[in-house]
Amino acid sequence: MSPSETSRYVRLRVELTLEITDTDQLTAAALTRIGADEFMPDDERAHARAVVREDEAEAVAYLIEPDDLLGDLPGVELAQASWSSEQVEYDPEVEEWDLDEEDDLSDEPGRV
């Protein structure tokens, strides 16, 4: 059977490395998002506010919306999403950060 006959689901893996250029702006945006979340319980809201003030990676995580990443992609509906963020040491000159040098996945069945 072809992949289209066995499953209508596609897992898309995306890795982004972001440079935080304005911590205050990022934190303010995350705090605004947290404050506007009408479904977040008060105790969770207090915790979320504390962690985004201390960790830029947490602030980014509160601002990511997977639906926004998909936009108006025709014929696609988001079934599930998960993501995490962490602070990393980044050096674009180091080979491990060269995304073009990823393992060649085209040899694996179903990979292009």
C-alpha positions as CSV (number, residue, x, y, z in Angstrom):
1,M,0.0,0.0,0.0
2,S,1.1,3.5,-0.6
3,P,1.5,5.9,2.3
4,S,-1.6,7.9,1.1
5,E,-3.6,4.7,1.4
6,T,-2.5,3.8,4.9
7,S,-2.6,7.2,6.6
8,R,-3.8,10.7,6.1
9,Y,-1.6,12.1,8.8
10,V,1.8,13.7,8.2
11,R,4.3,14.5,11.0
12,L,6.1,17.7,10.2
13,R,9.3,18.4,12.2
14,V,10.6,21.9,12.2
15,E,13.6,23.1,14.1
16,L,14.1,26.9,14.5
17,T,16.9,28.7,16.2
18,L,15.8,32.2,17.3
19,E,17.9,35.1,18.4
20,I,16.3,37.2,21.2
21,T,17.0,40.8,20.3
22,D,14.8,42.5,22.9
23,T,14.1,40.5,26.1
24,D,11.8,43.2,27.4
25,Q,9.6,43.2,24.3
26,L,9.5,39.4,24.3
27,T,8.6,39.2,28.0
28,A,5.9,41.8,27.6
29,A,4.3,40.0,24.7
30,A,4.3,36.7,26.7
31,L,2.8,38.4,29.7
32,T,0.1,40.0,27.6
33,R,-0.7,36.6,26.1
34,I,-0.9,34.9,29.5
35,G,-3.1,37.7,30.8
36,A,-5.5,37.4,27.9
37,D,-5.9,33.6,28.2
38,E,-9.4,33.3,29.7
39,F,-9.0,29.5,30.2
40,M,-5.9,29.6,32.3
41,P,-6.5,29.1,36.0
42,D,-5.2,31.8,38.3
43,D,-2.6,29.7,40.0
44,E,-1.2,28.6,36.6
45,R,-1.3,32.2,35.4
46,A,0.8,33.3,38.4
47,H,3.3,30.5,37.7
48,A,3.5,31.3,34.0
49,R,4.1,35.0,34.6
50,A,7.0,34.1,37.0
51,V,8.7,31.7,34.5
52,V,8.5,34.0,31.5
53,R,10.1,36.8,33.5
54,E,13.0,34.5,34.2
55,D,13.4,32.5,31.0
56,E,13.2,33.8,27.5
57,A,12.7,30.3,26.1
58,E,9.6,30.0,28.2
59,A,8.4,33.3,26.9
60,V,8.8,32.1,23.3
61,A,6.9,28.9,24.2
62,Y,3.9,30.9,25.4
63,L,3.8,32.9,22.2
64,I,4.0,30.0,19.7
65,E,0.7,29.1,18.0
66,P,0.9,26.1,15.7
67,D,-2.2,27.2,13.8
68,D,-0.4,30.4,12.9
69,L,2.6,28.4,11.6
70,L,0.2,26.6,9.2
71,G,-1.7,29.7,8.1
72,D,-4.3,28.9,5.5
73,L,-2.7,25.8,4.2
74,P,-5.4,24.3,1.9
75,G,-6.7,20.9,2.6
76,V,-5.0,20.6,6.0
77,E,-6.3,20.5,9.5
78,L,-4.0,20.5,12.6
79,A,-4.7,17.3,14.5
80,Q,-2.1,17.6,17.3
81,A,0.8,19.8,18.2
82,S,3.6,19.8,20.8
83,W,6.6,22.0,21.1
84,S,9.3,22.9,23.5
85,S,11.9,25.6,23.7
86,E,15.2,25.8,25.5
87,Q,18.2,28.2,25.6
88,V,21.2,26.9,23.6
89,E,24.7,28.0,22.8
90,Y,24.6,28.9,19.1
91,D,27.6,29.4,16.8
92,P,26.7,29.4,13.1
93,E,30.3,28.5,12.2
94,V,30.1,25.2,14.0
95,E,29.3,22.2,11.7
96,E,26.5,20.8,14.0
97,W,24.4,23.9,13.2
98,D,24.6,23.5,9.5
99,L,21.1,22.3,8.6
100,D,22.2,21.5,5.1
101,E,24.5,18.8,6.4
102,E,21.7,16.8,8.2
103,D,21.8,13.1,7.8
104,D,20.4,12.2,4.3
105,L,17.0,10.9,5.1
106,S,16.1,10.3,1.5
107,D,17.4,6.7,1.7
108,E,14.7,5.9,4.3
109,P,11.4,4.6,3.0
110,G,8.8,7.3,2.8
111,R,11.4,10.1,3.1
112,V,12.3,12.6,0.5
